[in-house]
Amino acid sequence: MYQFKRSTDLKKHLDLVRKSNKSIGFVPTMGALHNGHLSLIQAAKEKTDVVVCSIFVNPTQFNDPKDFEKYPITVEDDIKKLNSVSTDILFLPSVEEMYPEGLESDLHYDFGNLETILEGKFRPGHFQGVGRIVHKLLDIVQPNQLFMGQKDLQQCLIVRRLLAITHSPVKLVVCPTEREKDGLAMSSRNARLSPAARKKAPAIYQALLEIKNNFGKGLHFLEGAHEAFDALKKQGFEPEYVDILQLDDDMLHPLDQPPGNATVVVALAAWLDGVRLIDNLILQGNL
């Protein structure tokens, strides 16, 4: 596996790849890799010739500085995992490399209501930081396809919007959420859960499954979300939202009437043991 810390060196290498008429797949990460990340690498390997993975903990997308400080850094272990799935290239830049102009910026992306609901509501400024770093990484890597996981559904929609705003030819591939055997969505944050909290955490997936199983069975279409919110509170979680939304033209809209044949998703965020966990399921339709 080739490793690059400077964008100029990576660009030179990828220019040679393109001259060989090979396609490039890209998997951006913040490290602390798990099998969910590795499944994205494997999907990229199936669809493209050369796979680039980046590891960069992006400071501009953390609205809480304490959360940034707590984010796990496991580079040596990450490199072993990337080698285990035959990743072709690792891009491991510094903050100075990615933000030579400094962290402050007047740049603003129009992400519409995606910035005001769900994660956008509870993490102000988060998606501007996501847009900024993804834009920078795409300019450097210039991949044919970009691979992301459905667990971060709203982030995937933000990136789709970014690709449209920037008129990028890159194709976004959204891969299914990888889960532990007990259903908990794989996340770098799971490692911060205490043993007791880790046993309790799968209740999030169970709540989503119950909503999915009851959706459209005569209950009011939002009733299941309200019940899940209350049930999680009783189990010791601190839920921020359990929302059922309609997906339309890559934008999410809160439902105020039965959705018909539209794509519908349920998304959830809850604190447990000082760790913020998110998850989602598609209730009907396709992304």
N, C-alpha and C positions, 0 to 999 in steps of 0.2 A: 504494500500500500504506500503510495506517494503521500508525503505530508508537506503542506505549505503553510507558512505563517504570514507571508506577504502576498497581497492581491496581485501585484505585478508578476510575481513568479508563477502564480496559479494561472493567470491569464495567458502567459506564454505557453504553458504546458497545454492548456485547453485549446489554444489556437492550432497546435499540432494535431490534437485529437480531431478537430473539425476538418482539418486538411486531409485527414484519412477517411473522411466521410462517415465518421462514427457519431452516433447520437449520444446525447448527454442527459442523464437523469440526475436530479438534485434532491437531497433530503436535508433541509435545514433543521438543526437541533440546538438545544442549550445544554447538551451533555447529560450526565447522570443517566446513561442509556439503559434501556430495558428491552424486553422482547418486542414491545410495540414499535420501538424505533427500528429494531432489526427487521421486523416484518416489512417496514417501508423500504429498507435497503433491498430486501429480497424482491419486493414488487418492482422496484426500479431496475434491478438486474434482469428481470424477465422482460421488461418493455424497452430497455435502452442498452447501448453498448458499453458505456462507461458511466460509473456512478460516483458522484461527488457527495460527500457528507460534510456539513459544516458543524462545528461546535463553537458556539459563542453565546455566553450569558449576556443578553442585551440589557444594559442598564436603563435604556429609555422606555422600556415597556413595563417597568415596575413602578406602580403608583405608590407603593409602600417601600421605602428604603430598607426597612427591617426584613421584608420578604426577600429582597435582593441579597442581603447579607447572609440569609439562611440558606440560599439556594445551594444544593450540594455540588461540589466540584470533584469529579472522579476521573480525571483525564486518563491516567494510566490504565484503569480498568476499562474505560470507554474504548481505548485503542485496541485492547485485547478483544473486545466484543466485535468491533468493526472488522478486525482481521479474521475473526471466526466465520464471518459471512462473506469474506473475500471482497470487501469494499475496495474500490480502485483508488480513490483519492480522499484525503481528509484535509479540510481547510480549518485551521486553528488560529484565527487572528486575535490580536489584542484589541482592547478598547481604542487605543490610539490609532491602530491601523484602520478600524472601521469608522472612527469619528475624528479624523484629523482636524475638522473644523470646530470640534467641541460638542458637548452634549446638547446645548441649547440650539433651538432652531425655530425659524418663523414659517417653515414649511408646514402646510396643512392639506390633508387629503379629505375629499368629500366622500365620507362613507355613509352618508344618509343616516337613517334611524338605527343602523347597526351599532352606532356609537352611543345610543341613548337607552338601549334595552339590554337585559341580561348582563353580560360581562361589562358592557359599555357603561351601564348605570352604576355598577358597584366598583368599577375600576377606571375612574376618569383618566383620560390620557393614554390608557393602555394601548388602544388600537392605533393611535397615531405613532406610538413607538414601534409597534409591530409593522405597520406600513413602511416606516422609515427604514428599518433594518432589512426587511424583505426586499424593498426596492434596491437598496445598496447591494445586497447579496446577488440578486438577479442580474444586476449590471455587471458584476464581476464574473459570475459563472456562465451566464447566458445559456441556460440549459434548454433542451427541447421539451422536457417534461419535469414538473415539480410535484413531489409526492408528500402528502400530508395525511394525518389521521382524522377520522370522523369524531373522535373524542373532543377535539377542539373545533367543533362544527362552526361556531361563530367566527373563529379565526380563519377557517377555510373560506367562508363567505367574504370576509374582509379582503383576503388575498385575491379572490375572484374579482372583487370590485377594483382592487389595485391594478390587476392585469388589464382591466377594461380602461381604467383612467389613464394608464401609461401606454395604451395601445400595444401591449406586449404580445408577441406570438407564442409565448410559453403556454403549454397545456397543463392545467392543474388536474392531478389525479388524486381523488379523495378515497382513501383506503379504509376498510371497516375497522372499528375499534377493537383492539386486542385486549382480552380480559384474562384475569387470573381464573383458576378453576372454580372459585367461589363467586365469580361474576364481577368482582371489582375491576373497574377499568384501569389498565396499566398506566402508571404515572410516576414520574420522578419524585413527586411529593409523597408517595406512599411510604417511602423509606423513612420518613420523619414521623410516622404514626407509632405510638406506643403499642406493645403487644395487645393490650386490652382494646385499644381503639381499632387496631387492624382487624380484630375479630368482629367488631361491630360494623366496620365500614361497608361490607357487602349489602347492608340494608338499603343503601342508595340504589343499587341496581335492582333489588327486589321491589322497591317503591316504583321505579320506572316500569318494570315488567307488569306490575299490577295495573298501572295506568294503561299500558298497552293492551293487556288482556281484557280490560273493561271498556276500552274506548269503542263507542258506537253501539253499546249494548243496552241502550235505553236510558242510561244516566245522562244528566246534563253534561255536555262535552267538556266542561271545565271542572266538574265536581271532583274528578279523580285527582287533579292537581292540588286542590285545597285539602283533600283528605291526606294526601301524601305529605304535604307541608306539616300538618298537625301531627301526623304519626311520627315523623322524623324528630320533631321537637320533643315528643314524649320519650323517645329513645335516647335523648341526650345530645342530639345534633343541634347545631344552630343554623338552620336553613336560611339562605338569602333569597332564593327564589325557586319555585317549581312552576314553570310556565309552559303552556301549550300554545304553539304558534304555527302560523301558516307560512310556508316558503313560497315566495312568488317573485320571479325574476331576480333570484339570488338575494332577496331581501326578506327579512322576517317581520311578520305583522301579528300582533296579538289578536286572537280570535274574539270576535264579538257576535258571531253567528255560526251555525253549523257549517263546516268547511266544504261540503260537497266532495268533489273528486280531487281537490288540491292536495299537494304534499303537506303533511302535518308532522311536526316534531314536538317532543317534550324535552325540555332542558332543565337541569337542576344544578344548583351550587349550594354547598353546605359546609360549615366548619365542624371539625371534629378533632378534639385534642390539640387545638391550636393550628391545625392544618386545613387548608381550604381545598375541597375536592369538587370536581365538576364531572358531569356525565350527561348523556342524551340518548334518546332512541327515536327512530322514525316510526310514527304511529300509522301512517299510510302514505303511499306514493314512493317516489324515489328522489334522491338528491340530483 
